[in-house]
Amino acid sequence: MKTVLITGATSGIGLQLASDYLKDGWQVIACGRNAEKLAALQAQNPAHCQTLSFDVTEREAVLAAGQSLTQSLDLVILNAGTSIYIDDAKHFDSERFSRLMQTNLLGMAYCLEAFTRHIPAGGQLALVGSSAYLFPFTRAEAYGASKAAIAYLAQSLTLDLKPHQIAVSLITPGFVQTPLTDQNDFPMPMRIPVTKAVADIRQGLAKRKKLISTPASFVFFLRLLNRLPYSLQLWLGQRMVRA
Ligand SMILES: NC(=O)c1ccc[n+]([C@@H]2O[C@H](COP(=O)([O-])OP(=O)(O)OC[C@H]3O[C@@H](n4cnc5c(N)ncnc54)[C@H](OP(=O)(O)O)[C@@H]3O)[C@@H](O)[C@H]2O)c1
């Protein structure tokens, strides 16, 4: 039986991943802050589901979670994340920026420290980034920067974990229907159901793909935009800025 550890398993993409891996007979270690939601997930299959409740921004708590593990991890999916917009760039709120970076980026680093050492040769590590870093989106100074950093982190880790025979996947979703995007009040082209996103992600992970994009066509389009001259990308981005 294979074991997968998933952060952010109480909602959205992480919850769907955890439920689907459980249904497929995997041993699932589900992580999140919300103990009630973790308990509800565990109730789906108590014999195969273990839970770890911690805040990814608290390094000591994350490391303690790692130390509590007694088994090796065939697959680790670092998915916990949030979105905080910078609404007034002129009066830049570095506290909001810092809070977002703490969760999306430093939280991921703490999880890398806690869990990567439990992945044996032949195992896999997946980082959930976003396709948002491919294009200059308005108000996304913090979110986009965190996801750009994660993309680089994944590339560099791919090189340095190869000698340990650990495969690294970067997951770059477009818009997926989850509580995170339910809060958005702007058009979200090609927003897909979480079941479809997770089916694509799981298929990519089964093939040990280095880059997993879902929905593929939307992310491909963003990658094309990313190849445009810098000034043209900014001109297109400017058209989305609210008056
Ligand atoms: N939905 C999209 O369209 C989309 C697109 C691109 C990328 N993504 C990325 O996909 C990942 C999951 O997003 P989602 O849409 O599924 O969001 P979601 O429904 O809001 O779920 C976020 C998950 O992250 C966990 N989390 C947040 N802050 C945490 C913290 N400080 N400590 C521990 N866990 C924390 C939450 O758990 P608790 O509340 O229990 O702590 C929750 O399980 C994120 O990294 C997001 O950036 C999403």
The ligand as an SDF file (V2000), in Angstrom:
LIG
                    3D

 48 52  0  0  0  0  0  0  0  0999 V2000
   -8.4290   27.1550   -6.8470 N   0  0  0  0  0  0  0  0  0  0  0  0
   -7.6830   27.6130   -7.8330 C   0  0  0  0  0  0  0  0  0  0  0  0
   -8.1950   28.1180   -8.8590 O   0  0  0  0  0  0  0  0  0  0  0  0
   -6.1890   27.5300   -7.7460 C   0  0  0  0  0  0  0  0  0  0  0  0
   -5.4550   27.9100   -8.8800 C   0  0  0  0  0  0  0  0  0  0  0  0
   -4.0760   27.8530   -8.8260 C   0  0  0  0  0  0  0  0  0  0  0  0
   -3.4380   27.3970   -7.6970 C   0  0  0  0  0  0  0  0  0  0  0  0
   -4.1620   27.0360   -6.6150 N   0  0  0  0  0  0  0  0  0  0  0  0
   -3.4390   26.5930   -5.4250 C   0  0  0  0  0  0  0  0  0  0  0  0
   -3.9480   25.3510   -4.9780 O   0  0  0  0  0  0  0  0  0  0  0  0
   -3.7700   25.2450   -3.5670 C   0  0  0  0  0  0  0  0  0  0  0  0
   -5.0960   24.8530   -2.9260 C   0  0  0  0  0  0  0  0  0  0  0  0
   -6.0370   25.8530   -3.2270 O   0  0  0  0  0  0  0  0  0  0  0  0
   -7.6170   25.6370   -3.1060 P   0  0  0  0  0  0  0  0  0  0  0  0
   -8.2030   26.3810   -4.2290 O   0  0  0  0  0  0  0  0  0  0  0  0
   -7.9280   24.2150   -2.9200 O   0  0  0  0  0  0  0  0  0  0  0  0
   -7.8880   26.4980   -1.7800 O   0  0  0  0  0  0  0  0  0  0  0  0
   -8.8150   26.2500   -0.4930 P   0  0  0  0  0  0  0  0  0  0  0  0
  -10.0470   25.5290   -0.8560 O   0  0  0  0  0  0  0  0  0  0  0  0
   -8.9220   27.5720    0.1580 O   0  0  0  0  0  0  0  0  0  0  0  0
   -7.9040   25.2940    0.4050 O   0  0  0  0  0  0  0  0  0  0  0  0
   -6.7080   25.7770    0.9650 C   0  0  0  0  0  0  0  0  0  0  0  0
   -6.1440   24.7170    1.8900 C   0  0  0  0  0  0  0  0  0  0  0  0
   -4.8970   25.2160    2.4120 O   0  0  0  0  0  0  0  0  0  0  0  0
   -4.9050   25.0680    3.8230 C   0  0  0  0  0  0  0  0  0  0  0  0
   -4.2020   26.1560    4.4750 N   0  0  0  0  0  0  0  0  0  0  0  0
   -4.3070   27.4980    4.2230 C   0  0  0  0  0  0  0  0  0  0  0  0
   -3.5390   28.1920    5.0610 N   0  0  0  0  0  0  0  0  0  0  0  0
   -2.9440   27.2820    5.8720 C   0  0  0  0  0  0  0  0  0  0  0  0
   -2.0370   27.3680    6.9520 C   0  0  0  0  0  0  0  0  0  0  0  0
   -1.5750   28.5550    7.3870 N   0  0  0  0  0  0  0  0  0  0  0  0
   -1.6410   26.2380    7.5650 N   0  0  0  0  0  0  0  0  0  0  0  0
   -2.0950   25.0440    7.1430 C   0  0  0  0  0  0  0  0  0  0  0  0
   -2.9430   24.8720    6.1170 N   0  0  0  0  0  0  0  0  0  0  0  0
   -3.3570   25.9840    5.4940 C   0  0  0  0  0  0  0  0  0  0  0  0
   -6.3740   25.0930    4.2230 C   0  0  0  0  0  0  0  0  0  0  0  0
   -6.5270   24.3080    5.3900 O   0  0  0  0  0  0  0  0  0  0  0  0
   -7.0720   24.8540    6.8150 P   0  0  0  0  0  0  0  0  0  0  0  0
   -8.0260   25.9520    6.5370 O   0  0  0  0  0  0  0  0  0  0  0  0
   -7.6160   23.6550    7.4890 O   0  0  0  0  0  0  0  0  0  0  0  0
   -5.8330   25.3240    7.4720 O   0  0  0  0  0  0  0  0  0  0  0  0
   -7.0460   24.4110    3.0450 C   0  0  0  0  0  0  0  0  0  0  0  0
   -7.0640   23.0220    3.2560 O   0  0  0  0  0  0  0  0  0  0  0  0
   -3.2420   26.6050   -3.0950 C   0  0  0  0  0  0  0  0  0  0  0  0
   -1.8430   26.5330   -2.9620 O   0  0  0  0  0  0  0  0  0  0  0  0
   -3.6160   27.5410   -4.2390 C   0  0  0  0  0  0  0  0  0  0  0  0
   -2.7520   28.6520   -4.3490 O   0  0  0  0  0  0  0  0  0  0  0  0
   -5.5310   27.0910   -6.6060 C   0  0  0  0  0  0  0  0  0  0  0  0
  1  2  1  0
  2  3  2  0
  2  4  1  0
  4  5  1  0
  4 48  2  0
  5  6  2  0
  6  7  1  0
  7  8  2  0
  8  9  1  0
  8 48  1  0
  9 10  1  0
  9 46  1  0
 10 11  1  0
 11 12  1  0
 11 44  1  0
 12 13  1  0
 13 14  1  0
 14 15  2  0
 14 16  1  0
 14 17  1  0
 17 18  1  0
 18 19  2  0
 18 20  1  0
 18 21  1  0
 21 22  1  0
 22 23  1  0
 23 24  1  0
 23 42  1  0
 24 25  1  0
 25 26  1  0
 25 36  1  0
 26 27  1  0
 26 35  1  0
 27 28  2  0
 28 29  1  0
 29 30  1  0
 29 35  2  0
 30 31  1  0
 30 32  2  0
 32 33  1  0
 33 34  2  0
 34 35  1  0
 36 37  1  0
 36 42  1  0
 37 38  1  0
 38 39  2  0
 38 40  1  0
 38 41  1  0
 42 43  1  0
 44 45  1  0
 44 46  1  0
 46 47  1  0
M  CHG  2   8   1  16  -1
M  END
$$$$
